[in-house]
Amino acid sequence: MMSKAMSRRQVFFSIGGVAAAGVGMTLMPGLAKASPEEVQKAIKEMIGDTTPQEGKVSLDLPEIAENGNTVPVGVSVDSPMTEDSYVKAVHLMADGNPSPEVITFKFTPQSGRAEASTRMRLAQTQNVIAFAEMSDGSVYRAAQPVKVTIGGCGG
């Protein structure tokens, strides 16, 4: 004979399953993506009105990411890292994610080298962009496309 009453555990897992499904639906690739205007606004907030120059910045990314949940990324900037000339910050962006800002690395002359690495989540195939702010106010840029075969945000 089965009881019609549900235990607290059954209620909790039933509600949790519905909530998880709802969250998963909101994070599906293609449903949430920053617009080009939002990307430009985020860039302006990071570097102001400075026009970025090409060069000095190197990105180390896979051309194809088999899993967008954990994409390795490395960035380095060619700089002497002296008191007179150093990298202040490197901003990483992903222009196809719901929020394009990924991470900012801060540096000082005591850092020795302007290099950093991490892993990021990419929602879909998109460009990864790095902006390096230099101590003299100049900004350098590098970008690289990454093809994502399995979406990092629910795909």
C-alpha positions as CSV (number, residue, x, y, z in Angstrom):
1,M,0.0,0.0,0.0
2,M,1.5,3.3,-1.1
3,S,1.1,6.5,0.9
4,K,-0.1,9.6,-1.0
5,A,1.9,11.9,1.2
6,M,5.4,12.9,0.0
7,S,8.3,13.0,2.4
8,R,10.3,16.2,2.8
9,R,13.1,14.7,0.8
10,Q,10.8,13.9,-2.1
11,V,9.4,17.5,-2.0
12,F,12.9,19.0,-1.9
13,F,14.2,17.0,-4.8
14,S,11.0,17.6,-6.8
15,I,11.3,21.4,-6.3
16,G,15.1,21.2,-6.9
17,G,14.6,19.4,-10.2
18,V,12.2,22.0,-11.4
19,A,14.5,24.8,-10.4
20,A,17.5,23.2,-12.0
21,A,15.6,22.7,-15.2
22,G,14.6,26.4,-15.2
23,V,18.1,27.5,-14.6
24,G,19.4,25.2,-17.4
25,M,16.9,26.7,-19.8
26,T,18.0,30.2,-19.1
27,L,21.6,29.3,-19.7
28,M,21.2,27.6,-23.0
29,P,23.6,28.8,-25.7
30,G,21.9,31.1,-28.2
31,L,19.3,32.3,-25.8
32,A,21.5,34.7,-23.9
33,K,24.3,36.6,-25.8
34,A,25.7,40.1,-25.3
35,S,24.8,42.4,-28.1
36,P,27.5,44.1,-30.1
37,E,26.5,47.4,-28.3
38,E,26.9,45.7,-24.9
39,V,30.4,44.5,-25.9
40,Q,31.4,48.0,-27.1
41,K,30.1,49.5,-23.8
42,A,32.1,47.0,-21.8
43,I,35.2,47.8,-23.8
44,K,34.7,51.5,-23.3
45,E,34.3,50.9,-19.5
46,M,37.6,49.0,-19.4
47,I,39.8,51.2,-21.6
48,G,37.9,54.5,-22.1
49,D,38.3,56.3,-25.4
50,T,41.8,55.0,-26.0
51,T,42.2,53.4,-29.5
52,P,43.8,50.0,-29.0
53,Q,46.9,49.2,-31.1
54,E,47.7,45.7,-32.5
55,G,50.8,44.0,-31.2
56,K,52.6,43.2,-27.9
57,V,49.7,41.0,-26.7
58,S,49.8,37.2,-27.3
59,L,46.9,34.9,-26.7
60,D,47.3,31.1,-26.2
61,L,44.0,29.5,-26.9
62,P,42.9,26.3,-28.6
63,E,41.4,26.8,-32.1
64,I,38.7,24.2,-31.2
65,A,37.4,23.7,-27.7
66,E,35.8,20.4,-27.4
67,N,34.1,21.5,-24.2
68,G,33.1,25.1,-23.7
69,N,32.9,24.6,-19.9
70,T,36.6,24.7,-19.4
71,V,38.7,26.4,-22.1
72,P,42.3,27.1,-21.2
73,V,43.6,30.6,-22.0
74,G,47.0,32.1,-21.6
75,V,47.9,35.7,-22.2
76,S,51.3,37.5,-22.3
77,V,52.4,41.0,-23.1
78,D,55.8,42.0,-24.4
79,S,56.9,44.6,-21.8
80,P,60.2,45.4,-20.0
81,M,58.2,45.6,-16.7
82,T,60.3,48.4,-15.3
83,E,59.1,51.4,-13.2
84,D,59.0,53.5,-16.4
85,S,57.3,51.0,-18.7
86,Y,55.1,48.2,-17.5
87,V,51.7,46.6,-18.0
88,K,49.1,47.8,-15.6
89,A,46.2,45.4,-16.5
90,V,45.1,42.8,-19.0
91,H,41.4,42.5,-19.6
92,L,40.0,39.3,-21.2
93,M,36.6,39.4,-23.0
94,A,34.5,36.8,-24.8
95,D,32.2,38.6,-27.2
96,G,29.6,35.8,-27.5
97,N,29.0,35.2,-23.8
98,P,26.0,36.6,-21.9
99,S,28.4,38.9,-20.1
100,P,31.5,39.7,-22.2
101,E,33.8,40.5,-19.4
102,V,35.8,37.4,-18.3
103,I,38.6,38.5,-16.1
104,T,41.1,41.3,-15.4
105,F,44.7,40.6,-14.4
106,K,46.5,43.4,-12.6
107,F,50.3,43.8,-12.8
108,T,53.1,46.0,-11.3
109,P,56.8,46.3,-12.2
110,Q,57.4,43.8,-9.4
111,S,55.4,41.2,-11.3
112,G,58.5,40.6,-13.4
113,R,56.5,39.4,-16.4
114,A,53.1,40.2,-17.7
115,E,51.8,36.7,-18.1
116,A,48.7,34.9,-16.8
117,S,46.7,31.8,-17.5
118,T,43.3,30.5,-16.4
119,R,40.3,28.6,-17.7
120,M,37.1,30.2,-19.0
121,R,33.7,29.2,-19.9
122,L,32.6,30.0,-23.5
123,A,28.9,29.7,-24.3
124,Q,29.5,29.2,-28.1
125,T,31.9,29.7,-30.9
126,Q,33.2,33.3,-30.5
127,N,36.2,35.7,-30.3
128,V,38.3,36.0,-27.2
129,I,39.8,39.5,-27.0
130,A,42.6,40.7,-24.7
131,F,43.3,44.4,-24.0
132,A,46.6,45.3,-22.3
133,E,46.7,48.7,-20.5
134,M,50.2,50.1,-20.4
135,S,51.7,52.5,-17.8
136,D,52.0,55.2,-20.4
137,G,48.3,55.1,-21.1
138,S,48.5,53.2,-24.4
139,V,46.4,50.1,-25.0
140,Y,47.2,47.0,-27.0
141,R,44.8,44.4,-28.3
142,A,44.8,40.8,-29.6
143,A,41.9,38.6,-30.6
144,Q,41.5,35.0,-31.5
145,P,38.4,33.0,-32.5
146,V,37.6,29.8,-30.7
147,K,35.2,27.2,-32.1
148,V,33.2,25.6,-29.3
149,T,31.8,22.1,-30.1
150,I,29.9,21.7,-26.8
151,G,28.5,24.8,-25.3
152,G,29.9,25.9,-22.0
153,C,26.7,27.4,-20.6
154,G,24.3,24.5,-20.7
155,G,24.9,23.1,-24.3
